[in-house]
Amino acid sequence: MVTFKYVIKDELGIHARPAGLLVKEAGKLGSKITIEKGGKKGDAKKIFGLMGLGVKQNDEITVTVEGDTEEADADVIKTFLENNL
């Protein structure tokens, strides 16, 4: 299991467009990817799971990646977040 924290920089937080892109990116990966904020968890492969977290700008999220390729998949998600959120 790989876990890392990330602070959202996008002024709108995780809203529909980047959430859709994140779901698409996570869907390409074999690992289970969970995003947590304030005790609530959402599956990164399901848009409603992400949108339900209500992540705003400057919120810190915790990303957990579990699976056979978790190290590489965590790097992909980390890069995605840095480039899009």
N, C-alpha and C positions, 0 to 999 in steps of 0.2 A: 504494500500500500504506500502510495506517495501522496503527501499532503503539502499544500503550500497556500499562502495567503496572498491576496491581491486587493489593492485599493482601486475602486472604480473611478476613472478620471472623466469619463463622458459626462457632459453637463446634464444629460437626460437620464443617466443611469442605464440599467439594462431595460431598454424599451423594445418595442416590437421588431424593428429592423435588425439590430445587433443580436437580439435573442434568437431570431430566425437563423441568422448566419452561424451563431454558436451551436445551435441544434444540428444544423447541417454538417458543421465541422466535426462535432462530437460523434455524429452518426457514422462517420467514416472510420472511427477508431474502434478497436475491439474491447477496450477496457470499459468498466462501469465508471462513470464520472458523476460525482455528486457535488453540488454547490450548496454551501450553507451560509446563512446570514441570520444573526439574532436567534439562533436556536431552531430556525426553520430550515429544512433541507429540500432541495429540488433536484430531480434527475436532469442532467445537462442535455439529454437526448429528447426531452419533452418540453415543448414551448410553454405549456401551461404551468409546468413545474417551475420553470425559470421566472415567468411573469408573476407568479403567485408570491415570490419572495419579496417583491417591492424594493429592489435594490436601486438606491439613488447615488448621485455623485458623492464621492468621498466615503462611501460605505466600504468596509472591509469585508470581503468574502473569503471563505475557506473552501478550497477545491481539493477533493479527495479522488484519487484515481486508483482503481483496483483492477488487476488483470495480468495476463501473461506479458503484455508489452507496456506495462504501466509507466516505466521511466520515459520511454519515447513518447507515449501518448500525453504524459504530463507536460513534456516540452512543447508539444504541438499546441496544447490548450493555453499554456503560459504565453507563448508567442502570439496566439490569436488574441488573447486578452490585452496584451501590450499594444498590439496594432489596431484594435477596434474599440476597446473600452478603457 
